[in-house]
Amino acid sequence: MRLLLLTLCILLGGNNLRLEAKKHFFSNYNFCHITEEAGLPNNSVTAVMKDSFGYIWVATQDGLARYDGYRFLSYGVKEPFYRLKGNYVYTLCEDRQKRLWVGSEAGLDLIDLRTGLSVPAADLGATSELSTLFNSFVRSVIQTTDGNIWVVTDKMLWCLELDRSGVVTNCYQMQAEADESVSAIAEIEGGVCAGVGNCIYRIVKEGDKLRKQQLSDAIVPFSDDWRISCLQADGDFLWIGSNRGLFRYYRQTKTMKRYRYSSHREGMLSQAYITDMKLTSDGSLVVSTFNGLNVYDRESDTFSFIRRVENSEERGLNSNIIVCLFTDGQDIWAGTQDGGVNLLYLSRRLEVSRLGDIPWKLSPGRTPQISAVTEDKNGNLWIGTIEGGLYQMNPETEVVRHYAFVPQNRLSILSNNINGILIDSDNHLWAYTWGAGISELDLNKSQSVFHQHSNGEVPGLEDDFIMSAVEDPVNKGIWFATTHGLLFYDKAQGRFSRITLDVDVNEFESVGTLCVDRKNRLWFGTSEGLFIIDLFSFARSRRHLNYIYLRYKLDDK
């Protein structure tokens, strides 16, 4: 599933932030606020991430929620089916086995992202060390590129090596000193580094222990109370966020630079307390603070920022206290202390260009009504019309070919009223019509000879009013939606057959639209509701179908 968040945000009417500088980074963004009013468990957000299925997970101080772009599914201490050990969730991480690691003040929880249900800790292996870990205060969890899981607790740093099935094969630990704690962890080139106390160290494995090594002589504590809040690798740079500002370590020259803050001077950060940092897909470094959101300009080596807009007519951040960040492409998810999630998304613009004028073959005074457009593997456009037949156009040369119905000609298309076009994986074009059947054209051949399929002449084709078509990769055929039910065309046998469901649900008169999803399920909408067919069940017998029937009335909430 992919999230329909952009559609949702557009419907909510997010406007561009009005800034004096027209080329300001944030002026390109629209803003959407996702709060308790939308179903978020709590407006104090601690972590945001997107899983491999496209869901957004939001951790809060009062539970965890999975967001699909419309509604939330809540996880918490009191949830009967989606229970967590603790409601104050600090960190989220997905592993290679598609399990979500959830760290809270009460310990670790694992959620199977395929089912949404909890995974027993025993699935990782039965060791006393893991039992201790799963019941410790968890501050942070990350997965490195080698598949290892690193966990920061209140007293320990852990590294778990997992096999392909997700079972822990080795467990490494590092006990923090009495006056120190691990406050940040990140993967850098060559390993993992962590902020421990007021220093930054490279973490290495030694026996069954983790040992810290000084990362660089150039990275020295800024002050005795300097605490590392976040780390971000950025090519040859390591960005260091702290309670005393933002620092950049340049590995080639082994130099450190501090970036200062000012609430009114251009080019500076909005505040010294850095809470999080993330890179967008185009390489922009976004930095959050307790007083606004910042972005780094690499050319000028300066920052620009936005803060909450007080004017109610303007739309921007609804909170200046930004705790965490997540970037999805160029979209920015900012978790706040009191305003839920602020989603910053770029305006999506369509660039429209007109192709050359097509010499429509129509009666005098009539205008073309385009009913279908598709593209073949050579880049040619195929355009179906009402009463005008079928057109092929090369967008580069603008050469147009016209295919029209010729009475008594068995090699032309069946009708000039084209309802839709499908080009299948064998490079055959199927032009289906409203009332005349289906015309098939083999695009692999140079000759434009159509194979006509019409009711009364082709066995199994019981309806000439075709509304939709979709290819079936499992059964090597094509499904057609008609005004009198569902048809399947078997390519290997060249035969049509009408497919019916159980008698008690086979009440629909017409099938309007078809779709095959990535799980090889056929969705089809009818006059009596929505059906979802498992295409593998059809492959077993071509008779019995496993399906889901969704039928709702307007008075059924």
JOTA-V976689 format. One record per pair of residues at least 12 apart in sequence whose C-alpha atoms are under 7 Angstrom apart, sorted by sequence separation. I is the first residue (numbers start at 1). J is the second residue. If there is no record, write none. Layout:
BEGIN
I_J / I_J
END
This chain:
BEGIN
16_28 / 47_59 / 55_67 / 56_68 / 63_75 / 64_76 / 91_103 / 99_111 / 100_112 / 140_152 / 148_160 / 149_161 / 159_171 / 160_172 / 182_194 / 183_195 / 201_213 / 202_214 / 228_240 / 229_241 / 230_242 / 237_249 / 238_250 / 246_258 / 247_259 / 260_272 / 276_288 / 284_296 / 293_305 / 294_306 / 308_320 / 322_334 / 323_335 / 332_344 / 372_384 / 380_392 / 381_393 / 390_402 / 391_403 / 404_416 / 420_432 / 428_440 / 429_441 / 439_451 / 440_452 / 468_480 / 469_481 / 477_489 / 478_490 / 486_498 / 487_499 / 513_525 / 521_533 / 522_534 / 533_545 / 534_546 / 16_29 / 17_30 / 45_58 / 46_59 / 55_68 / 63_76 / 90_103 / 99_112 / 100_113 / 139_152 / 148_161 / 159_172 / 182_195 / 183_196 / 201_214 / 202_215 / 228_241 / 229_242 / 237_250 / 246_259 / 275_288 / 292_305 / 293_306 / 307_320 / 322_335 / 323_336 / 331_344 / 332_345 / 370_383 / 371_384 / 372_385 / 380_393 / 381_394 / 390_403 / 418_431 / 419_432 / 420_433 / 428_441 / 429_442 / 439_452 / 468_481 / 477_490 / 486_499 / 511_524 / 512_525 / 521_534 / 522_535 / 533_546 / 534_547 / 16_30 / 45_59 / 46_60 / 89_103 / 90_104 / 98_112 / 99_113 / 138_152 / 139_153 / 148_162 / 158_172 / 159_173 / 182_196 / 200_214 / 201_215 / 228_242 / 229_243 / 236_250 / 237_251 / 245_259 / 274_288 / 275_289 / 292_306 / 293_307 / 322_336 / 323_337 / 331_345 / 370_384 / 371_385 / 380_394 / 389_403 / 390_404 / 418_432 / 419_433 / 428_442 / 429_443 / 438_452 / 439_453 / 466_480 / 467_481 / 476_490 / 477_491 / 511_525 / 512_526 / 520_534 / 521_535 / 533_547 / 15_30 / 45_60 / 46_61 / 89_104 / 98_113 / 138_153 / 139_154 / 158_173 / 181_196 / 182_197 / 200_215 / 227_242 / 228_243 / 236_251 / 245_260 / 274_289 / 292_307 / 321_336 / 322_337 / 331_346 / 370_385 / 371_386 / 380_395 / 389_404 / 418_433 / 419_434 / 427_442 / 428_443 / 438_453 / 466_481 / 467_482 / 476_491 / 511_526 / 520_535 / 532_547 / 533_548 / 14_30 / 15_31 / 44_60 / 45_61 / 88_104 / 89_105 / 137_153 / 138_154 / 157_173 / 158_174 / 180_196 / 181_197 / 226_242 / 227_243 / 236_252 / 273_289 / 291_307 / 321_337 / 369_385 / 370_386 / 417_433 / 418_434 / 427_443 / 437_453 / 438_454 / 466_482 / 510_526 / 511_527 / 531_547 / 532_548 / 14_31 / 44_61 / 87_104 / 88_105 / 136_153 / 137_154 / 156_173 / 157_174 / 180_197 / 226_243 / 273_290 / 319_336 / 368_385 / 369_386 / 417_434 / 427_444 / 437_454 / 465_482 / 466_483 / 510_527 / 531_548 / 532_549 / 14_32 / 42_60 / 86_104 / 156_174 / 157_175 / 226_244 / 271_289 / 415_433 / 436_454 / 437_455 / 465_483 / 508_526 / 509_527 / 531_549 / 42_61 / 86_105 / 156_175 / 319_338 / 463_482 / 508_527 / 530_549 / 531_550 / 42_62 / 86_106 / 155_175 / 156_176 / 271_291 / 319_339 / 508_528 / 530_550 / 41_62 / 85_106 / 155_176 / 199_220 / 270_291 / 318_339 / 415_436 / 463_484 / 529_550 / 530_551 / 41_63 / 85_107 / 199_221 / 270_292 / 414_436 / 529_551 / 9_32 / 198_221 / 414_437 / 528_551 / 41_65 / 63_87 / 85_109 / 270_294 / 485_509 / 40_65 / 62_87 / 63_88 / 64_89 / 84_109 / 269_294 / 317_342 / 414_439 / 484_509 / 485_510 / 486_511 / 61_87 / 62_88 / 63_89 / 108_134 / 155_181 / 362_388 / 389_415 / 413_439 / 483_509 / 484_510 / 485_511 / 61_88 / 107_134 / 108_135 / 245_272 / 361_388 / 389_416 / 437_464 / 483_510 / 60_88 / 61_89 / 107_135 / 198_226 / 244_272 / 245_273 / 246_274 / 292_320 / 388_416 / 389_417 / 436_464 / 437_465 / 482_510 / 483_511 / 60_89 / 106_135 / 107_136 / 198_227 / 243_272 / 244_273 / 245_274 / 291_320 / 292_321 / 387_416 / 388_417 / 389_418 / 435_464 / 436_465 / 437_466 / 482_511 / 59_89 / 106_136 / 107_137 / 108_138 / 152_182 / 197_227 / 198_228 / 243_273 / 290_320 / 291_321 / 292_322 / 386_416 / 387_417 / 434_464 / 435_465 / 481_511 / 59_90 / 106_137 / 107_138 / 242_273 / 243_274 / 290_321 / 386_417 / 434_465 / 481_512 / 39_71 / 40_72 / 105_137 / 242_274 / 289_321 / 290_322 / 385_417 / 386_418 / 433_465 / 434_466 / 481_513 / 39_72 / 104_137 / 105_138 / 195_228 / 241_274 / 289_322 / 385_418 / 433_466 / 481_514 / 104_138 / 241_275 / 268_302 / 269_303 / 288_322 / 384_418 / 432_466 / 82_117 / 103_138 / 174_209 / 267_302 / 268_303 / 269_304 / 270_305 / 461_496 / 103_139 / 172_208 / 173_209 / 174_210 / 218_254 / 267_303 / 268_304 / 269_305 / 384_420 / 460_496 / 461_497 / 103_140 / 171_208 / 172_209 / 173_210 / 174_211 / 218_255 / 219_256 / 267_304 / 412_449 / 413_450 / 459_496 / 460_497 / 172_210 / 218_256 / 266_304 / 411_449 / 412_450 / 414_452 / 460_498 / 411_450 / 413_452 / 355_395 / 411_451 / 124_166 / 125_167 / 356_398 / 358_400 / 410_452 / 46_89 / 47_90 / 49_92 / 51_94 / 124_167 / 125_168 / 144_187 / 46_90 / 47_91 / 123_167 / 124_168 / 184_228 / 468_512 / 470_514 / 47_92 / 183_228 / 184_229 / 186_231 / 188_233 / 229_274 / 230_275 / 232_277 / 467_512 / 468_513 / 469_514 / 470_515 / 183_229 / 184_230 / 185_231 / 186_232 / 229_275 / 230_276 / 232_278 / 467_513 / 468_514 / 184_231 / 230_277 / 276_323 / 278_325 / 280_327 / 371_418 / 372_419 / 374_421 / 376_423 / 422_469 / 424_471 / 91_139 / 93_141 / 95_143 / 275_323 / 276_324 / 277_325 / 278_326 / 279_327 / 281_329 / 282_330 / 371_419 / 372_420 / 419_467 / 420_468 / 90_139 / 91_140 / 92_141 / 93_142 / 275_324 / 276_325 / 278_327 / 280_329 / 281_330 / 371_420 / 372_421 / 90_140 / 91_141 / 280_330 / 3_54 / 96_147 / 1_53 / 2_54 / 3_55 / 1_54 / 8_69 / 474_535 / 474_536 / 5_69 / 475_539 / 3_68 / 4_69 / 3_69 / 97_166 / 46_323 / 47_324 / 48_325 / 49_326 / 46_324 / 48_326 / 31_315 / 31_316 / 48_335 / 47_335 / 46_335 / 45_335 / 45_336 / 44_336 / 45_337 / 44_337 / 43_337 / 44_338 / 43_338 / 44_339 / 45_340 / 43_339 / 44_340 / 45_341 / 17_314 / 43_340 / 17_315 / 17_316 / 15_315 / 35_339 / 35_340 / 34_340 / 35_341 / 34_341 / 33_341 / 34_342 / 33_342 / 32_342 / 33_343 / 31_342 / 32_343 / 31_343 / 32_344 / 31_344 / 30_344 / 31_345 / 29_344 / 30_345 / 29_345 / 30_346 / 29_346 / 30_347 / 28_346 / 29_347 / 28_347
END
